[in-house]
């Protein structure tokens, strides 16, 4: 751990998950054997993402007068995590706006949406195609769009268009777990290039290609799961629930 930043220097290969099969297996084991609830996991991850944003982009560091943040949510689990992240950012006195073009019909996803609406978090009806409007309105973008479950060989509208827009924005992007357009196993040139990556549970293989500021939210994992999958997670400082790698 460095004295100035407190971040952990680590060998990525020592603590990445073994790919899509292993990440899914860990989640299944948490749900079935350890009796975690899906809502519980999403809440843990979403809050951790919000905390990572407060560390990477403290309110005092934002360049605009208003602490505006654009949260782009996809239709699957990463989108739900983005909704929870937005809600916690609102509690932390940021001003999130959500763009959620395809809302899931799952009741859990709808619950998270209602929670944001009840906190008066605005939802955009469309994403401006003029990139400068985004640059002018927001301090940063949180990418909770595609995530590890996405099939990057078949990205359809509206997400292919959103990716094209995000590649052009000049403000920072923070991605949840896997940057949109990246394969979980490796980075791809067709994906976006975030400034911050927030890995959930354990870094995915593609994180080895990431050179920006990298946070890990995985402290909730039972020790037996960490040992079984040889995750070799770092020691989290104090009572922190996330760590900068």
N, C-alpha and C positions, 0 to 999 in steps of 0.2 A: 504494500500500500504506500503510495507516495505521500510525502509530508504536506505538499502544497495543495493537492487536489483531493486526497483521500481515495483516489480511485484505485482499483485493483488491476495489477498487471497479470495477465493470465495467458495460458496456451489454449487457444480456442478449441483445439481438437480434444482437449482433455475433458471438456464439459459441455459439448454439444449433444443434442439428442441424436439418435441414430436414424433420423429421417421420418418420413410421414407415418410409417407403420408404428414406430416406437412412440412418437408424440401422441398418436391416437390411442395406443395401448395404455399409456400413463393416464390419460384422461378417463378412459373406460374403467381402469382400476380404481381411480379416485371416486368415480360415480357409483360403481357396483360394490366394490369390496370395502371401501372406506366410508361409504354412504354420504359423500359430499353431494350437495344438490347442484344442479346446473346453474341456477340463479346465484347460488353462493359463490361458485367459481368465477362467474362473470363479474360479480360485484367485487371480488378480491382483485381480479385482473384490472378492472376498470378504474378502481380507486388507485391502484399502483401506477397506472398510466398517468393519471392526473397528478400524482405526487412527483413522478418523473418530470412532467412538464414544469412543475413549480421549481424543480431543481435546475433544469436546463434553461428555463426562461422565467426567472423571477419577475414579479410585477415591476420591480424597480428598474429592470433592464429593458423593458419594452419601449420601443422607439415612438410609438403612437400615443396620443393623449389618452385614448380609451384602450383598456386591455383586451382587445378583441381577438378572438381565436375562431377559425373556421374548422369544424369537425365534419369530415366526410365519412359517412357510414355506408357500408355495404349491406347486403341482405342476409348474411350468415352470421356466425358467432362473432367475428371481428367487428361487425356493425353494432351488435349489442354491447360489446365492450366499449366501443366508441361512445354510445349513448350514456353509459355509466360514467365514463371519463368526463363527458361534457357536464353531467350533473354535479360531479365533485368539483370540477373547475369553477362552476358557478358558486358553489359554497366557498371556494377559496378566493372569491372576488374577482375572477376573470369574467369576461363577457363572451361566452361561447355562442356561436350560431351553428346550427346543424344543417347539412345538406344530406338528405336521405332519399334518393330518387326512387328506390324500390323497397317499400316496407314489407317485411315478412308477415305472413299470416299467423305465425306461431304466437301463442298467447304470451309467452315469456317476453318475446321481442316487443310485443304491443304494450306490455306492462312497463318496460323501460322507456318506451316512447311517451306514454302517458305521464310518467314521473317527470320527464323533461318538460313536457307541456305545462304541467302543474307548477313548475318552477319558472314559468314565463321565459323559457329559452326559445328563441325564434328558430323556425325552420324555413329554409329557402325553398321556394317552389321551382327554381332552376338555378344552375350554376352559370355565371357570366362566362361567355366565351372570350370576351375581351379581358385578357390576363391582367392588364393594368388596373382594372376595377378591383380585382382580388388583392393585388399588391397594395393598393391604396386603402382598402377597407380593413385589412386584417394584419396582425403582427406575425402570425404563423398559421400553418395548416396542419391538422392532425389527420393522418391517413389511416383510417380504420375501415378501409374499403374492401379489399379482396382477401388478404390474409393467407394462411397456410392451406386452407381448404379449396382455394381457387384452382381452376384448370387454366393455366396461363396460355395454353395452346388454343384456347377457344374463348377469349374474352369478348363479350358482346356489348352492344350499346345498352345502357348509357355509359358503361364503365370504360370502354375503349376510348370514348370521347373525353371522359374525365381524365384518364391517364394522359392523353395528349395535352390537355390544359395544364395539368400538374407539372409536366416536364418543362413548361415555359415560365412558371411563376418564379419570381425573384425572392420572395420571402421564404423563411425556413420551413421545411417539412419535417414532421416527426411521425415515424411509422410505427404501427402497433404490430409486434411479433415478426411479420414478414412484410417488407415493402411491397406495395401493390405493383404487380407486373413481374415480380421475382418468383422464381421457383423456390420451394422450401429447401431444395438441395443445393441450389447455386444461384448466384446473381445473374441477371440477364440484362442485356443492353436495352431491351424494350421497356424495362421498368423505370420507375422514378429513382431519383438520387436524393434520399433524405439526409438531413443534417443530424438527426437523432433517430436511433432505433431503440425500441423498448421491447426486449425479449420477455416472453411469458413462460414460466415454469423452468425452461432452460433454453439457451440459445439454439436456434436451428442451424443446420449446416451452412446455409447461405450467409449467416452472420460472420463467418470467417472471411468473407469478401468485403465486409463493411468497415470503413475506415473513419467514420464519424464518431460522435459521442454515443456510447452504448450503455444502456441500463438493463438490469436484470431484475425481474419480479418473480421470485421463486421461493421465498422463505417459508411459505405455508406448507410445502411438500413434506409429508411424513418421512422420517429418517429411513424407514425400511424401503420405501420407493426409491429414494435417492441411492441407497446401497444396491438395490436390485438392478437398477438401470445404469449404475456406475456414472452418475451425473457429476460427481465431484464438484458440487457447487461451492462458491467461495463463502467465507465467513462474513456474514452481514454485520455491520458495525452497530453497537448498542442495541436499540430496539427498532432500528430501521427495517422496513419491509421491502426495500429495494436497494440496489447497490450499483454504482457506476463501475463498469469493467474497464 
